[in-house]
């Protein structure tokens, strides 16, 4: 911003002047720029002769390569001076297939030129979307700052006023532009104005301050303080109508929408949606409100039944013109089979266009939950400290009255066992094993445990929940020491929270894989397995 760029405009042909407020006989430069290589022999400047004198044109051609793209440029510079007072137009010029836009020149007395020229070099243009509204309803205030001279220490102060809250929206947008033949740096900035009291409120305009850098006859620079302020605006603000109840949301438009994954089939008139225990259902809720600041957006709190587990992500906000859009994602996991009703959501708001209170709503969903393919149980599929073991199938006892060949077979097996034991005792022991725990390469329940380990290795939360529940139903799980089971349960819960809770955190599977490896080393003692028969689930 401190030094005005001299690069050509993106247009095909542009005419610019060094000044558009000049004194009589004061020379200024007219530049015709074309982003192409053109023949300048046919350029006719005779139309300037009526109100201006001009010198011999100076032509320059250039070629540049940027990222493999070749660009050609032709510039024609002409010294021009006005012959009389008044407002005159430099006409359009034709260069082959390109034509420039006309430029208006204001010719004044020499004593007036400096003041009027300063008015053109720095401009602050503003646009207010409307001038009446309600308490809490935002107004859009757009500022366009045009800088056509060298400026040091530029600053743009926000608009202000009593009873008004002012907040900048987004980042500044900067570009080069040509206005009436003069080249400017254009800076766009947007503010939200929110009134917090009723009545006639004054909005004072945005203020630009800086130091204009000018040269003098000793070839040095001189800094001149400069200030520009946009015109003030008057806002007519109404208060909340008498008798209004509920959350105060004044807006001309409010849209509440939702989407389900997997799709619910609502369009076909289906009253219920089939689901399985442990299979996640994702609910996307979008709230779009015009003329409402993000800080005033409502908090959508949805209460779900205890038969489902819900993980809500933190709402995301974005700006779409004058509207604020909030998106919320909820992952819903059925815990048990049966009919589950997911709630609807509604919002009360005040329509500033009709002056009436309205309600927007999205419907709920009825789930017909069936047992999972992997776990045929109505128990919750996710980790739960209160879960209990299920009793195994009853054991049938058969009394044998005739020994048959079994005594001889038993004797043979006993002899082989004694031989094996003798060979084993000849080898040194490597690991001391407690009497009540044995190590096995293929312990009971390792199929479910293997599925759980594979799901943890894949970091798949849904598969982990299903495999964990299945392993809990097998005898091998009860043989695992209680402290180890508690550690596994806590680590699985931490994984689920990292995937679905609003305050998501990083989680690594190394700890859980290590705990499952310890559990794999435990097998079920036959007597302890049979004793489970007497437990009540």
Steps between C-alpha positions, in 0.01 A plus 500: 500500500795735565606500134234491230571214255547594135398167343236499230137416566369156419275650229599461134531876436510774766545877482634672812613852591747616760246761620132554432486842673742741324560872452504680162816417302616259772647192331387151599562159351247292305592128477335247270581140605412186303578147617602396151733595220313752279581730209501863624546666157125543457445670838311826443534766773327781313198481731716648779565821308167666587574553872860379544845539360715185479849390408652218297398150623766276656448128426650206692453125454589225748479121525513295819489130594328404826465130587542408135234748378607774261346847543539794260428861588487827303505844668455842341582809708384847397561835673172697514401848628156666522436826311200636698301469823220248529430129501606316185518141384798320354329280241529127442789388277501202265809277475427219254226295672539674836329816624568708812239663725455881499637706793351813654749781576419792731696815407513764778696808600850430627406614854219243520683205345685378811187482717285322243781261403536391863130421510547256211820327614345345815135392502294324766176359358251314721178306447244418773255223406201671669418765761227342714473179698462343845713462811744213448466500121829564320562757228760454225741795463744474206798734464692557177828687547661638181865609522640674194818648641798404714391465862698419813355351823147447367225406748126442466286553811171310533166685508368569849196625692320484834280194545675317216739204494741496204693191389711439190400202285769303319827632361570808285486453123759696299522551122608753241231692316455793259234762575442781249840443348686503830671196647424413863569235759148392608455349848165342590398444864169385652358573846199367691305767689278367780272742691436420867245773573194640326458848354675722246868409516786684325765294325813708445685413180829313464812719520822468297820661626852500361787707369509601134853485359587776249823609333633861477745696290799388710424141399401398851172382646245677715241329722159668519240371752177397328161392638176388335173408674188352344164666558302414814185286478182498712354162601135464602487209748186333640485301823361154570120497443275466804375148552790331326607180677801274460847564366533842330630442146408792271575408138338519157590136429571191714547154352536183709583183305642155561642195322541143619765245408407240402197654329177458693255453214279783626426602145320168438274553800675244722402542867787291633865451417664162542822494699727253676650507846842665483461641147554879504243742359625851424273802528607821324316812621544835320368834628515804269400842638528835323607818682604319818854504638671171582503589871118523496442163331285267715641193669318194365470262795335169405405247770519141376359186669734288713467207258743670264845642555566841336831667416466865387775683319571866571278725281668666202417851380550678169385821337296505178446864408266645763414155639672297773490122456548256788557129427477235770578128461373233741591129490221287648569133589211275613585315820223238494232353276146636488311810385692823571362849430756769419370850589405783267656849526319836482603867528283807567600819314364841405447571130606864450339506154151400613531621859375165634635222718573175316627149576734290287539128571657181376335163562633222715548138397365170626754217495406132489819362651583133450790304653835530329620228263811458713338515844152349535424679824281785620778624730686826420775451248737770628719460812303521822642459850166363620482213250482148653597161368234281344457148630630225268271233360395235758725195526335157453644219721500142368558202732706217348408151634730286283869570469550327163842559345557830683718357784748357246505826302551696819795287598663552160457876522641501855809312383555744215453791742767363734745469210426857389543627857839331531620664179370836613676484839833457324469858358570807722201712597491844338201670660333453838124472449249551784301194598161649413596646160621314191643623173358371172570581139133458417303597813123501523344813360799602289284521185304792646817642653677477162213693338532765770876529450455536124237773546727689742789475255275654229383776740139414406287612796181327382672163447677536836165552677344192339802271552546615860139417586532157333816419695324598827240226437762221480647306800851618417410855603410394855835326540687825442602667831261774610769771501591417141132503396454842662804636314371367165153644563644843586721503191208402269291779653786745437509392135126557460522844659784597267288408197159637591505746791477880446846551651681251277856406597781304342509126579757231421426129495833379640384490864181309421683252274744432785216435745329263256829316454511440875138377490585257218751326735219397735291187439191370679552234767250218442373499858462879505311489168254245634450705816356782292183298476389622839540872422195714430538740205 
